Amino acid sequence: MRLSISIMLAFVLVCSGFAQSKKSSKSSKGGGTFRPGCKMPFDSKKTAFDGKCSIKGAGTAADKVAESKAKNNFCGDTDSVIRVSSDDFLTLQKASDDLGTRKFDDRAPLHNLVTIGSDKVGEGTVVEYIAFVDDAHYSNVSKGETVNCKISGKPNNDIHIVLLQAPDDDPCTSVTAEISPHYRPGGWTDAAVNSAGKHPIRVRGQLFFDSSHTPCRGSKRASPARQSVWEIHPVYSFDVCKKTTIEGCKNASEDDWVPVDQWNSSEGEEEGRS
């Protein structure tokens, strides 16, 4: 009888421990439902991932929760888009360095951080940037990342885009853009972005300060290489230019821009002009 009671007690303890372990594992993954808090800036539908990961991601520390909320901001002012240059990202880098910290429970100090022309610019400002795509790929697909609740797989992670002002430039001069998995249109893929080829692209989205990375400094190369930890993240729109030079595309009409999911690279080659 005592043996039976001991066996039953051991079984209960094991089951209790397994349930607690499973609960802890689930909580470490974040979870929840993603609610953007506004109309999305592009046409799309809710994806399976949006039912797995909330705007807070999987972080628990105040600074990581604030960071994930900033990364997931789709509510920037798209009526006042500001065109930025490569040098503007260096200006933002210098200004954020001067703040003396990389951790922000309250990210307000990153807002309206610098003046570009007559505009105050900082995290949350919606900008546009014209550049060449050096590379686009799904990132963190094996283990996921905190903002995406550490869920693995391409549908659940960002598309990391390396942007250069000239195709042969050093990646240490690059700017980074990230396409979030939240509500991501089916035609927004790494292959579609890479198909821009020798045609410049125009990416629009909010500025974001990514303290998880460091920029290249002097002879010290960062990984991934970049000139600034300021990114366009998340991307709100991504268009390919029919022309083939940065200057030509800066002066292009809207008719010269094609949404990335409608871009036909072979036609673009035939129609491309400077």
Backbone hydrogen bonds in HBPLUS format (Angstrom, degrees):
<---DONOR---> <-ACCEPTOR-->    atom                        ^
c    i                          cat <-CA-CA->   ^        H-A-AA   ^      H-
h    n   atom  resd res      DA  || num        DHA   H-A  angle D-A-AA Bond
n    s   type  num  typ     dist DA aas  dist angle  dist       angle   num
A0005-ILE N   A0001-MET O   2.96 MM   4  6.29 158.9  2.01 152.0 157.5     1
A0006-SER N   A0002-ARG O   2.90 MM   4  6.13 156.7  1.96 147.3 153.9     2
A0007-ILE N   A0003-LEU O   2.93 MM   4  6.17 155.8  1.99 147.8 154.3     3
A0008-MET N   A0004-SER O   2.93 MM   4  6.16 159.4  1.97 148.3 153.9     4
A0009-LEU N   A0005-ILE O   2.87 MM   4  6.06 157.0  1.92 149.0 155.5     5
A0010-ALA N   A0006-SER O   2.93 MM   4  6.11 158.9  1.97 145.9 151.7     6
A0011-PHE N   A0007-ILE O   2.96 MM   4  6.18 152.4  2.03 144.7 152.4     7
A0012-VAL N   A0008-MET O   2.98 MM   4  6.25 155.6  2.04 147.7 153.7     8
A0013-LEU N   A0009-LEU O   2.99 MM   4  6.26 160.6  2.03 150.9 155.9     9
A0014-VAL N   A0010-ALA O   2.96 MM   4  6.16 157.5  2.01 148.3 154.2    10
A0015-CYS N   A0011-PHE O   2.96 MM   4  6.17 165.6  1.98 150.4 154.2    11
A0016-SER N   A0012-VAL O   2.88 MM   4  6.03 156.2  1.94 147.6 154.8    12
A0017-GLY N   A0013-LEU O   2.90 MM   4  6.09 155.9  1.96 145.2 151.7    13
A0018-PHE N   A0014-VAL O   2.89 MM   4  6.15 154.8  1.96 149.6 156.7    14
A0019-ALA N   A0015-CYS O   2.92 MM   4  6.11 161.0  1.95 148.9 153.8    15
A0020-GLN N   A0016-SER O   2.96 MM   4  6.18 157.4  2.01 146.3 152.6    16
A0021-SER N   A0017-GLY O   2.88 MM   4  6.04 155.8  1.94 145.2 152.3    17
A0022-LYS N   A0018-PHE O   2.84 MM   4  6.05 157.1  1.89 149.4 155.7    18
A0023-LYS N   A0019-ALA O   2.90 MM   4  6.09 153.0  1.97 143.8 151.4    19
A0024-SER N   A0020-GLN O   2.87 MM   4  6.12 158.2  1.92 148.3 153.9    20
A0025-SER N   A0021-SER O   2.89 MM   4  6.10 156.7  1.94 146.6 153.3    21
A0026-LYS N   A0022-LYS O   2.95 MM   4  6.16 154.8  2.02 144.3 151.0    22
A0027-SER N   A0023-LYS O   2.96 MM   4  6.22 158.1  2.01 149.5 155.2    23
A0028-SER N   A0024-SER O   2.99 MM   4  6.18 146.3  2.11 145.5 154.2    24
A0029-LYS N   A0026-LYS O   3.12 MM   3  5.35 143.8  2.26 101.3 111.7    25
A0030-GLY N   A0027-SER O   3.12 MM   3  5.35 164.1  2.15 107.8 112.3    26
A0054-SER N   A0031-GLY O   3.06 MM  23  6.04 146.8  2.17 132.2 125.6    27
A0034-PHE N   A0050-ASP O   2.79 MM  16  5.07 173.5  1.79 158.6 160.0    28
A0050-ASP N   A0047-THR O   3.08 MM   3  5.36 132.8  2.31 103.0 114.8    29
A0051-GLY N   A0048-ALA O   3.12 MM   3  5.65 158.8  2.17 112.8 119.3    30
A0052-LYS N   A0049-PHE O   2.85 MM   3  5.15 163.3  1.88 116.9 120.8    31
A0057-GLY N   A0054-SER O   3.14 MM   3  5.63 163.4  2.17 114.9 119.8    32
A0058-ALA N   A0146-THR O   2.82 MM  88  5.07 155.2  1.88 138.3 146.8    33
A0064-LYS N   A0061-ALA O   3.09 MM   3  5.38 121.7  2.45 103.9 118.1    34
A0065-VAL N   A0061-ALA O   3.01 MM   4  6.30 157.3  2.06 159.4 166.5    35
A0066-ALA N   A0062-ALA O   3.02 MM   4  6.17 162.4  2.05 147.3 152.2    36
A0067-GLU N   A0063-ASP O   2.95 MM   4  6.06 148.2  2.05 136.1 145.2    37
A0068-SER N   A0064-LYS O   2.95 MM   4  6.15 160.1  1.99 145.5 149.9    38
A0069-LYS N   A0065-VAL O   3.00 MM   4  6.25 160.2  2.04 150.0 155.4    39
A0070-ALA N   A0066-ALA O   3.04 MM   4  6.24 150.5  2.12 142.2 150.1    40
A0071-LYS N   A0067-GLU O   2.89 MM   4  6.20 156.6  1.94 150.7 157.5    41
A0072-ASN N   A0068-SER O   2.98 MM   4  6.13 138.0  2.16 142.7 153.7    42
A0073-ASN N   A0070-ALA O   3.23 MM   3  5.24 153.6  2.30 113.9 111.3    43
A0082-ILE N   A0126-VAL O   3.09 MM  44  6.52 161.6  2.13 140.7 144.3    44
A0128-GLU N   A0082-ILE O   2.91 MM  46  6.07 143.5  2.05 132.2 134.1    45
A0084-VAL N   A0128-GLU O   3.01 MM  44  6.21 164.8  2.03 171.1 170.8    46
A0088-ASP N   A0085-SER O   3.13 MM   3  5.19 130.2  2.39  95.9 109.0    47
A0089-PHE N   A0086-SER O   3.15 MM   3  5.58 137.8  2.34 106.6 116.8    48
A0090-LEU N   A0087-ASP O   3.05 MM   3  5.11 126.0  2.35  96.7 110.8    49
A0091-THR N   A0087-ASP O   3.01 MM   4  6.39 149.6  2.10 147.5 156.4    50
A0092-LEU N   A0088-ASP O   2.97 MM   4  6.24 154.9  2.03 144.9 151.0    51
A0093-GLN N   A0089-PHE O   2.99 MM   4  6.15 149.2  2.09 134.9 143.5    52
A0094-LYS N   A0090-LEU O   3.00 MM   4  6.26 162.3  2.03 150.4 153.6    53
A0095-ALA N   A0091-THR O   3.06 MM   4  6.27 161.7  2.09 147.6 152.7    54
A0096-SER N   A0092-LEU O   2.94 MM   4  6.15 157.0  1.99 150.7 156.4    55
A0097-ASP N   A0093-GLN O   2.89 MM   4  6.09 151.3  1.97 148.3 156.8    56
A0098-ASP N   A0094-LYS O   3.07 MM   4  6.31 149.8  2.17 144.7 152.2    57
A0099-LEU N   A0096-SER O   3.12 MM   3  5.21 150.9  2.21 100.1 109.0    58
A0100-GLY N   A0097-ASP O   3.13 MM   3  5.86 158.6  2.18 117.3 122.9    59
A0110-LEU N   A0107-ARG O   2.98 MM   3  5.62 156.2  2.04 120.0 127.4    60
A0111-HIS N   A0108-ALA O   2.98 MM   3  5.33 160.7  2.02 115.4 121.7    61
A0123-GLU N   A0110-LEU O   2.88 MM  13  5.52 154.6  1.95 132.9 133.0    62
A0113-LEU N   A0121-VAL O   2.79 MM   8  5.83 109.1  2.30 116.7 128.6    63
A0114-VAL N   A0121-VAL O   2.97 MM   7  5.38 170.5  1.98 158.7 161.6    64
A0121-VAL N   A0114-VAL O   2.75 MM   7  5.38 166.5  1.76 160.5 163.2    65
A0116-ILE N   A0119-ASP O   2.76 MM   3  5.24 159.0  1.80 160.5 161.7    66
A0119-ASP N   A0116-ILE O   2.94 MM   3  5.24 164.1  1.97 129.3 129.7    67
A0125-THR N   A0122-GLY O   3.02 MM   3  5.65 164.5  2.04 141.0 143.7    68
A0124-GLY N   A0207-LEU O   2.99 MM  83  5.42 161.1  2.03 140.7 142.8    69
A0207-LEU N   A0125-THR O   2.90 MM  82  5.62 146.3  2.01 146.6 155.5    70
A0127-VAL N   A0205-GLY O   2.85 MM  78  5.73 162.3  1.88 164.7 158.8    71
A0205-GLY N   A0127-VAL O   3.10 MM  78  5.73 152.3  2.17 153.1 161.2    72
A0129-TYR N   A0203-VAL O   2.92 MM  74  5.43 149.1  2.01 148.6 158.7    73
A0203-VAL N   A0129-TYR O   2.99 MM  74  5.43 165.5  2.01 155.7 154.9    74
A0131-ALA N   A0201-ILE O   3.12 MM  70  5.59 149.7  2.21 143.8 153.1    75
A0201-ILE N   A0131-ALA O   2.72 MM  70  5.59 163.8  1.75 166.3 169.7    76
A0132-PHE N   A0164-LEU O   2.74 MM  32  5.20 179.3  1.74 164.7 164.6    77
A0164-LEU N   A0132-PHE O   2.88 MM  32  5.20 160.9  1.91 148.6 154.3    78
A0134-ASP N   A0162-VAL O   2.81 MM  28  5.38 170.3  1.82 157.8 159.3    79
A0162-VAL N   A0135-ASP O   2.82 MM  27  5.27 168.7  1.83 161.8 165.5    80
A0137-HIS N   A0160-HIS O   3.00 MM  23  5.42 153.5  2.07 145.0 152.9    81
A0160-HIS N   A0137-HIS O   2.75 MM  23  5.42 150.9  1.83 166.1 158.0    82
A0139-SER N   A0158-ASP O   3.01 MM  19  5.83 162.3  2.04 156.1 159.9    83
A0144-GLY N   A0140-ASN O   2.70 MM   4  4.81 136.9  1.89 137.3 148.4    84
A0153-GLY N   A0141-VAL O   2.74 MM  12  4.61 165.5  1.76 131.0 135.1    85
A0148-ASN N   A0145-GLU O   2.94 MM   3  5.42 133.7  2.16 112.6 125.4    86
A0150-LYS N   A0145-GLU O   2.84 MM   5  4.45 163.6  1.87 134.9 129.4    87
A0149-CYS N   A0146-THR O   2.96 MM   3  4.98 147.4  2.07 119.5 115.3    88
A0151-ILE N   A0148-ASN O   3.34 MM   3  6.35 153.8  2.41 127.9 129.7    89
A0156-ASN N   A0153-GLY O   3.23 MM   3  5.61 149.4  2.33 108.9 117.7    90
A0157-ASN N   A0154-LYS O   3.30 MM   3  5.48 172.7  2.31 117.7 116.7    91
A0159-ILE N   A0179-ILE O   2.92 MM  20  4.96 149.5  2.01 133.6 143.6    92
A0179-ILE N   A0159-ILE O   3.00 MM  20  4.96 161.4  2.03 136.9 142.0    93
A0161-ILE N   A0177-ALA O   2.86 MM  16  5.08 155.9  1.92 168.6 165.3    94
A0177-ALA N   A0161-ILE O   3.04 MM  16  5.08 158.1  2.09 141.9 148.0    95
A0163-LEU N   A0175-VAL O   2.88 MM  12  5.15 157.1  1.94 158.8 164.6    96
A0175-VAL N   A0163-LEU O   3.00 MM  12  5.15 154.6  2.06 141.2 149.4    97
A0169-ASP N   A0166-ALA O   2.99 MM   3  5.41 170.5  2.00 125.2 127.0    98
A0173-THR N   A0170-ASP O   2.81 MM   3  5.69 164.3  1.83 131.2 134.4    99
A0174-SER N   A0171-PRO O   2.94 MM   3  4.91 160.0  1.98 110.2 112.9   100
A0227-GLN N   A0174-SER O   3.10 MM  53  5.69 171.9  2.11 152.2 149.7   101
A0232-ILE N   A0176-THR O   3.06 MM  56  6.54 156.6  2.12 148.0 155.2   102
A0178-GLU N   A0232-ILE O   2.97 MM  54  6.43 154.5  2.03 160.8 161.5   103
A0235-VAL N   A0178-GLU O   3.00 MM  57  6.01 134.8  2.21 148.4 155.0   104
A0184-ARG N   A0181-PRO O   3.34 MM   3  5.14 168.3  2.36 114.7 111.7   105
A0188-TRP N   A0185-PRO O   3.08 MM   3  5.48 163.5  2.10 114.9 120.2   106
A0193-VAL N   A0189-THR O   3.10 MM   4  6.37 161.3  2.14 148.9 153.3   107
A0194-ASN N   A0190-ASP O   2.90 MM   4  6.10 164.4  1.93 150.7 155.3   108
A0195-SER N   A0191-ALA O   2.98 MM   4  6.07 129.6  2.24 138.3 150.9   109
A0195-SER N   A0192-ALA O   3.24 MM   3  5.13 134.2  2.47  91.5 103.9   110
A0196-ALA N   A0193-VAL O   3.25 MM   3  5.95 169.1  2.27 117.5 120.6   111
A0197-GLY N   A0194-ASN O   3.28 MM   3  6.18 162.0  2.31 121.8 124.4   112
A0199-HIS N   A0196-ALA O   2.95 MM   3  5.40 161.2  1.99 135.0 139.1   113
A0241-CYS N   A0200-PRO O   2.90 MM  41  5.56 170.8  1.91 165.9 162.9   114
A0202-ARG N   A0239-ASP O   2.80 MM  37  5.15 155.4  1.86 145.7 151.3   115
A0239-ASP N   A0202-ARG O   2.99 MM  37  5.15 166.6  2.01 142.5 146.7   116
A0204-ARG N   A0237-SER O   3.00 MM  33  5.16 167.2  2.01 144.8 145.7   117
A0236-TYR N   A0204-ARG O   2.58 MM  32  5.43 165.7  1.60 143.8 147.7   118
A0237-SER N   A0204-ARG O   3.13 MM  33  5.16 153.8  2.20 136.0 135.2   119
A0233-HIS N   A0206-GLN O   2.87 MM  27  5.74 144.9  1.99 171.1 172.5   120
A0208-PHE N   A0231-GLU O   2.89 MM  23  5.19 146.5  2.00 144.7 148.6   121
A0231-GLU N   A0208-PHE O   2.80 MM  23  5.19 166.5  1.82 155.0 158.8   122
A0210-ASP N   A0229-VAL O   3.04 MM  19  5.38 167.4  2.06 140.4 143.6   123
A0213-HIS N   A0210-ASP O   3.39 MM   3  6.20 172.7  2.40 119.2 121.0   124
A0216-CYS N   A0226-ARG O   2.85 MM  10  5.92 169.4  1.86 176.3 173.8   125
A0217-ARG N   A0220-LYS O   2.95 MM   3  5.28 155.7  2.01 154.1 159.2   126
A0220-LYS N   A0217-ARG O   2.93 MM   3  5.28 150.0  2.02 140.2 137.2   127
A0260-VAL N   A0238-PHE O   2.93 MM  22  5.82 159.3  1.98 161.0 154.1   128
A0240-VAL N   A0258-VAL O   2.73 MM  18  5.13 165.9  1.75 147.3 148.5   129
A0258-VAL N   A0240-VAL O   2.82 MM  18  5.13 158.8  1.86 144.2 151.6   130
A0242-LYS N   A0256-ASP O   2.82 MM  14  5.27 154.5  1.89 154.1 160.8   131
A0244-THR N   A0273-ARG O   3.03 MM  29  5.79 129.7  2.29 116.3 125.3   132
A0249-CYS N   A0245-THR O   3.00 MM   4  6.19 152.5  2.08 146.0 153.3   133
A0250-LYS N   A0246-ILE O   2.87 MM   4  6.14 143.5  2.00 149.4 160.4   134
A0252-ALA N   A0249-CYS O   3.18 MM   3  4.71 163.7  2.21  96.9 101.2   135
A0256-ASP N   A0253-SER O   2.97 MM   3  5.52 157.7  2.02 114.7 121.8   136
A0257-TRP N   A0254-GLU O   3.11 MM   3  5.42 166.4  2.13 112.9 116.1   137
A0262-GLN N   A0259-PRO O   2.78 MM   3  5.35 159.9  1.82 121.7 128.6   138
A0263-TRP N   A0260-VAL O   3.34 MM   3  5.08 158.0  2.39  96.6 103.1   139
A0268-GLY N   A0264-ASN O   2.87 MM   4  6.06 157.2  1.92 157.0 164.8   140
A0269-GLU N   A0265-SER O   3.04 MM   4  6.23 148.1  2.15 142.1 148.8   141
A0270-GLU N   A0266-SER O   3.38 MM   4  6.64 151.5  2.47 138.1 144.5   142
A0271-GLU N   A0267-GLU O   2.87 MM   4  6.10 151.2  1.95 151.7 160.5   143
A0272-GLY N   A0268-GLY O   2.67 MM   4  5.43 126.7  1.94 142.4 154.7   144
